[in-house]
Amino acid sequence: MRTEINSITNQYRKVNEKPRKGQAELRTVLIKKNTLQGGERSRKLRTEKGRNESMFLANPNQFTKATLDGTRGNLYKTQKRIVQHSDDRE
């Protein structure tokens, strides 16, 4: 989106006086559209944050479990590798 605005700005600088009005209007429309998308994004994040907060306050354990997708910390290293790593550090 930003590249479109930049290209129109460059075209605006290159053309004569008459077609500049149309390009200026097009540029303002694109800038407004771009800022609206930013507002929509912040509104979406705000509602999502509120939803997550209410889910956490209702049931913190279930929220944590859903957030972590049921993953648990498993030790995938063998005892031999752990000892070897601790010996290397000394």
C-alpha positions in Angstrom: 0.0 0.0 0.0 2.8 2.4 0.9 4.5 1.7 -2.4 1.4 2.9 -4.3 1.4 6.1 -2.4 5.0 6.7 -3.1 4.6 6.0 -6.8 1.7 8.4 -7.1 3.8 11.0 -5.2 6.6 10.6 -7.7 4.2 10.9 -10.6 2.8 14.0 -9.1 6.2 15.6 -9.0 6.9 14.8 -12.6 3.7 16.0 -14.3 2.6 19.6 -15.3 0.1 21.7 -13.3 -3.2 20.5 -14.8 -3.2 16.8 -14.0 -1.8 17.4 -10.5 -5.3 17.9 -9.0 -6.5 14.4 -9.9 -3.3 12.8 -8.6 -3.5 14.8 -5.4 -7.0 13.5 -4.8 -6.0 9.9 -5.6 -3.1 10.3 -3.2 -5.3 11.6 -0.3 -7.8 8.7 -0.9 -5.0 6.1 -0.7 -3.6 7.7 2.5 -7.0 7.7 4.1 -7.5 4.1 3.1 -4.1 3.2 4.6 -4.9 4.9 7.9 -8.2 3.2 8.1 -6.5 -0.1 7.9 -4.3 0.9 10.8 -7.3 1.8 12.8 -9.0 -1.5 12.0 -5.9 -3.3 13.0 -5.7 -1.6 16.4 -9.4 -2.1 17.1 -9.0 -5.8 16.3 -6.0 -6.2 18.6 -7.9 -4.3 21.4 -10.9 -6.6 21.2 -8.7 -9.7 21.0 -6.8 -8.5 24.1 -10.1 -8.0 25.9 -11.4 -11.4 24.9 -8.2 -13.1 26.1 -8.3 -11.1 29.4 -11.9 -12.2 30.1 -11.0 -15.8 29.3 -8.1 -15.6 31.7 -10.1 -14.1 34.5 -12.9 -16.7 34.1 -10.6 -19.7 34.2 -6.8 -19.1 34.3 -5.9 -22.8 34.2 -7.9 -23.6 31.1 -6.6 -20.4 29.4 -3.0 -21.4 30.1 -3.6 -24.9 28.9 -5.3 -23.6 25.7 -2.5 -21.1 25.1 0.2 -23.7 25.5 -1.8 -26.2 23.4 -1.2 -28.9 26.0 2.6 -28.9 25.5 4.7 -29.9 28.4 8.3 -29.5 29.1 9.9 -32.8 28.1 13.6 -33.6 28.5 14.8 -34.9 25.1 18.4 -35.2 26.1 19.9 -38.3 27.4 21.7 -38.5 30.8 25.0 -39.0 29.0 24.6 -35.8 27.0 23.7 -33.9 30.2 26.8 -35.1 32.0 28.9 -34.4 29.0 27.6 -30.8 28.8 28.2 -30.2 32.5 31.7 -31.5 32.1 32.4 -29.2 29.2 31.3 -26.2 31.2 33.8 -26.9 33.9 
